[in-house]
Amino acid sequence: MSKHRSPTERVLVTGGSGFIGSNVAEALVAAGHDVLVADRVAPPGELPYVIVDVRDQQQMAAAFRAFRPEVVFHFAAQADGRLVSADPVSGIQTNVLGTAIALEAASVVGVRRFVLASSIFVYAASTGRAADEDVMFLGEGAGHVHTTNFVAREWLAYDFRARRGLPFTILRMAPVYGPRMWPGLAVRAFLEAARRGGPIVVFGDGQDRRAFLHVCDLTAACIAVLADEAENRVYNVLGPEAISVNTLAAEVASHFAGVAIEHRDEPSRRGELSCVDRDPSGARILRELGWAPRIRIEKGLVGLMQVPSETPALT
């Protein structure tokens, strides 16, 4: 059984007004922690918050000094890979510079753990298959700036541990879906298309497989990694099974009679994030922390038949 260092901790959630961050912040509050959201806009509901820009070192340092968190969950990011491709400098400023600023602020106030949100798509820039989390990254990267951003965020976490003694936990997350998901995600795009009467549009051949992760499963994983055993560990956080984009489209269509599925070759979508020929495993987090996903895609979709409320991709 995993243990927590303290039943109640001060936890700062950067990007806590976005889709994932707000769900995690609410789960931390429900678990009894003292939570503060740090973001550019106010979070949903009654979450305590401070307005800061993750790219502003003075604002971030002041927020950390005032709250003095014991744990940081760093979700602040430009989450839309297409926007990062269109404006790579802005993406790097948010995703890489913003992470360095957050790490620096955390090291100054002496947090006991910096939990970094990463992506399963880093394996597209790795050698061999992703049998576990101990992989080497290719020097030439994956040919996508967004992937490079996530790799750089991870390297920065290692650097701050080595140079500043800042403990980390890295979560390489599969594509997440659920309440408040933003419009660029495939699950939401397919649901909205189906509600309009279709067609559901799949770009490319739809064979790419993804272990779609419900945000409620992710929040449970975030609670689990507060355990001491998760210090300086990297975890794949995946949904219950990897399914193709075609299977996802068919599952959504099954809830809406007569909705067609179309495949389109859209040149502007080529080269998007992919983990083709990789096989990420969630065995480590199950073995070390006892966490496993519970919500299969068919169950998760049932709870999303109403159009989710929108939250921004940029947090």
Buried (B, 14 or more C-beta within 10 A) or exposed (E): EBEBEEEEBBBBBBBBBBBBBBBBBBBBBEBEBBBBBBBBBEBBEEBEBBEBBBBBBEBBBBBBEEBEBBBBBBBBBBBBBBBBBEEBEBBBBBBBBBBBBBBBBBBEBEBBBBBBBBBBBBBBBBEEEBEEBEBEBEEEBBEBBBBBBBBBBBEBBBEBBEEEEBBBBBBBBBBBBBBBBBBEBBBBBBBBBBBEEBBBBBBBEBEBBBBBBBBBBBBBBBBBBBBEEBBEBBBBBBBBEBBBBBBBBBBBBEBBEEBEBEBEEEEEEEEBBBBEEBEBBBBBBEEBBEBBBEBBBEEBBEEBEEEBEEBBBBB
